[in-house]
Amino acid sequence: MLSAGVVILAVLGTLAGVLAAVVSGAPSTDLAARQSFGLPAVRPSAGDAPVIAGVPLTLGADAVPLPDSTVPAVRLAGAREPTVAPLHATVQPDLLIVAPSTLPAGLLTAVSRLPGVVATERIEAVRMQVNGAETAVVGVDPSQFRSFAARPTGASDALWEGVANGGIAVSYTMGKLDKVPLGGSVLVGGRTGKRLHVVAFGTLGIGGVDAVMSDATAQALGAPAGNAIVVSVRTANFTADSAAIGRLVPKGARVEPLVSLVNSGTGGTAGAGGTAGAGTATSASVPTAALDTMLSAAMSRRGLPYVWGAAGPSSFDCSGLVQWSFAQAGIVMPRVAADQALSGPAVPVSQLEPGDLLFYHTDPTAPQYISHVAIYLGNGWMIQAPEPGQDVEVVPAAFGSEFAGAIRVSPAQAASVASGIA
């Protein structure tokens, strides 16, 4: 039995990076639910102003960030300095094997021997309360797992030393937008949990995973030892290895994709990690009536507050607004922005229609990770839930340096991603 406040992360439904993006053709003529909402035409922003305007870090008492760290990090007074192996190379986390209890000892060896498998690592993958919010957490061996993280995070010795020392590192986005105190402490694991020092803000680059701690700390909080294995495979072996691993795992375990492989329809591949868009350009898009309902629902939330992790109906974060608005039209969407970016084919800016989704890179610790989403309204406007202290707002669409692309939602593709089916 797990301690109160800890739930198995049975379905990550995550994205570490899109391996090939799809560029759509001309928009379908039946798409345009052209509700102007009284908004005049406006010129979108193409400058370098950030979409999220830089929420200041929340620091714990007497905490001073390390000036030479690659990510915001602290070294706590009196803490020992554990030895953590240096980062030699980074690998792409492609698949996650996850189960409600400890996986068989021989499974790691069997998976490692499959052709095309580059690296494997046993971890804990659970959901637990962090700073009052249900959060996907991984417990890891810091020396080994750091090679699976986004490169700036993986390269931060201070982050992994702090994790090895019993601290918790949260994603840069969660740290800033949930106002987690860097160098302070947070309650982890619910009523029967414990307070952990927050040692760094560094995004792993795996969609939906917002905190990392050591194996020992995770197990002390009730996580089953080694209930998950992260796997990196060569692209050419992805489909075959996914199927092979599925035949190896015991009853009750699942194999979840952490990337999406999509065909460009032109005989090759296009795009790179952190680019929005997946699925075919001919996939059925949202019907006009449903699109009208979704847009009206989004606009009805204008002026309501931003709250990290909130998905309505009275407060929202960026992806929560998207998920809730589509739900009012009967369309199932994934929960996090990185997964929502896989919910339909890419759309060129010149062909944007109301209801298309706009995606952004806003996280310096994982520069290719999609961490923000907005809904395009037409006439050059978008609606978004921006950051703490601000409300759901309508602003000119932004296509500056943070812009990661746009998609046209396909209900079937969105439901597939939301269900964790590749």
Secondary structure by P-SEA (a helix, b strand, c coil): cccccccccccccccccccbbbbbccccccccccccccccccccccccccccccccccccccccccccccccccccccccccccccccccccccbbbbcccccccaaaaaaaacccccbbbbbbbbbbbccccccbbbbcccccccccccccccccaaaaaaaaabbbbcccccccccccccccccccccccbbbbbbccccccccccccccccaaaaaaaccccccbbbbbbcccaaaaaaaaaaaaccccbbbbbcbbbbbccccccccccccccccccccccccaaaaaaaaaaaaaaccccccccccccccccaaaaaaaaaaaacccccccaaaaaacbbbbccccccccbbbbbbccccccccccbbbbbccccbbbbbcccccccccccccccccccccccccaaaaaaaaaccc
